[in-house]
Amino acid sequence: MNAIEIRNLTKNFGQKQALAGLNMTVPQGAIYGFIGENGSGKSTTEKLICGLLVPSGGEIKLFGKDYKDAGVREKIGVLIEQPGCFPNYSVWNNMMLQAANLEIPNAAEEVRKVLKVVHMEGSASNKYKNCSLGMKQRIGIAFALLGNPSLLILDEPINGLDADGMRIMRDVLVDVTKNYNCTVVISSHILGELEKIATHYGIVRGGKMIKEMTAEELEADCRTYVALQTKDMEKTQALLSRKYANVTLENDYIRIYDDVKAEEVVSYLYNELCILVTEVKTEKISLEEYYIDLMKEGR
């Protein structure tokens, strides 16, 4: 069973169409990286899944049932924008208020559990207004985890975090899926961080899903290439293009996408053409590059 199945979803705001027949499938247990440009429909889709907006058309199923089913709604935890916290209250008191709102039994025990999950158990007495951005984002996830949800919807939870904050957030999200049997849908523009944790991806453009794939499928699609620099890049590119089929000049490097080893290229340039390579490396196309290329195809 899939955690989310969306078919032909549309949403209009007056004359503006935000979603134009979007389809989406999120398997249970996945960390689903939801990717797209600003205005592509990510946040609208997430709000529709959570019941914060009403669709103009289409179907949303969660765990095989209609998304409006009361039993299904209890399985969803949400962090869209920021948690609604009282700035002068402590983290603990804010959490306890949210637990009371949700009528959670054994509230103190549940709050202790989720604060430990998000690495905030040592900061429960801090006032919310004194917490860092990373701490506030983790408090938001703790809010979303109250009630032991099966599905987390997170809108841009890692944006603005420093390196250490991102590392902690990655650990939290992986822990949630592995040890708490939770599916996570996470939107973000920081694709390098998503690539470290996502098991599945969905890429949207203009209110439509243009690509869904697993991390393994992305790995297979992202080609490996040899990148090099010389003192005369244009001449080197022209000469290499006579020998290899796929040679480009990108980001100040000559890239060779043929199945060839770096040492072979260096040897060829030096021994056959008397060209000295000043830098060479073998790399793989990143999620960010893959995404940018995919966006260009539609323009």
Number of C-alpha atoms within 10 A of each C-alpha: 10 15 21 21 21 19 15 16 21 23 23 14 9 7 6 8 14 22 28 20 17 23 23 20 18 24 17 19 19 24 24 27 26 27 24 24 14 11 14 19 24 28 20 20 24 22 18 18 24 19 13 11 13 14 19 14 15 15 17 21 19 22 18 13 15 15 21 14 11 10 11 18 17 14 17 22 24 23 24 18 13 14 18 11 20 14 13 13 15 20 26 22 19 22 26 20 14 19 20 12 9 13 11 16 11 9 19 13 9 19 25 17 15 23 24 15 21 23 17 20 16 9 15 19 13 16 17 22 15 13 16 12 16 20 21 20 25 26 28 24 28 25 24 23 28 22 20 18 19 22 28 25 23 23 21 19 23 26 16 13 16 11 11 10 19 17 14 16 23 18 15 17 21 17 15 21 19 12 9 15 16 25 26 27 23 24 26 20 17 14 18 12 17 24 17 12 17 22 19 23 26 22 21 24 22 18 23 22 23 17 15 20 15 16 19 10 12 19 15 10 12 14 15 19 22 22 24 22 19 18 11 11 16 12 12 19 20 12 14 21 14 10 10 15 11 14 21 16 15 9 8 10 18 22 24 25 17 14 12 14 13 17 13 9 19 18 15 15 18 12 11 9 12 10 17 16 18 10 11 18 14 15 12 14 15 17 20 15 13 14 16 11 11 15 16 8 7 8 5
